[in-house]
Amino acid sequence: MGGQLEPLTDADRDAAAQAFAQIALVAGRAVMDVYAGECLARRKADSSPVTEADERAEAIILARLGAAFPNLPVIAEESAARGLLPACGSRFILVDPLDGTREFLARNDEFTVNIALIDAGAPVAGVVFAPALSKLWFGGATAWACEATPGGDLPEQAQRRRISARAPGPGGYVALSSRSHGDTGTEAFLEHLKIAGRMNAGSSLKFCVIAEGGADVYPRFGPTMEWDTAAGEAVLRAAGGRVLTPDGAPVAYGKQHEGFRNGAFVAWGKAA
């Protein structure tokens, strides 16, 4: 899976997702160690908050990814904030060591550790781990969910559930919204859909709810970064869903010249 960029097989993608899952479990232990104490934050240059948990988790993730995937560049949120941005090429790894820092500071448990493999502009394997909830989602060719303990081993196959996105029911779409980042564009988009219900969730959990068949659509018109969405999209894609721009194009990853910023997107379940 290294520098020669041979085509990835389904087995390669699943192996990467499992490796990421084990790394996320270790990083999740560091996050929970900080969460058990006083959660303090400072502001980065872009005014977003950062905590000791972000930094501890990222250090663990980078060290373990360097050992497991030595030929792949890694773009990680806190390193990027310090200007450490290696050339990513067409295959690289995106890391958000603590997605949902506001949820972490609010102590509502809805924060995640995210790692994703990007290949040719698309997330092809990823993990989303919610350590305070002890819930793990990961996928490459196939998507899985399970209970998992921060700092523990990746559960065996028998303890995992294969997950799949659903088609919307006859009553309409169940829509997900960000718990901390509402925006008028999202509301305007939803006005054009038949909405059967609304749910809120923090961080990348929204992608995972759709991947498990718990909701149908998650529009986001506010600002996000590629590391915010890549792992959740990888899990959702593995579960049969998709993430598109509002005009129906795939979301592109590796936009280094744009600072890895996303535009508006909509996450969909099956047959949307």
Secondary structure, DSSP 8 states (H G I E B T S, - for coil): --TT-----HHHHHHHHHHHHHHHHHHHHHHHHHHTS---EEE-TTS-EEEHHHHHHHHHHHHHHHHH-TTS-EEEHHHHHTT------SEEEEEEEEE-HHHHHHT-S--EEEEEEEETTEEEEEEEEETTTTEEEEESSSEEEEE--TTS----GGG-EE------BTTBEEEEEESS---HHHHHHHTTS-EEEEEEE-TTHHHHHHHTTS-SEEEE-S-EEHHHHHHHHHHHHHTT-EEE-TTS-B-----GGGTTEE--EEEE-TT-
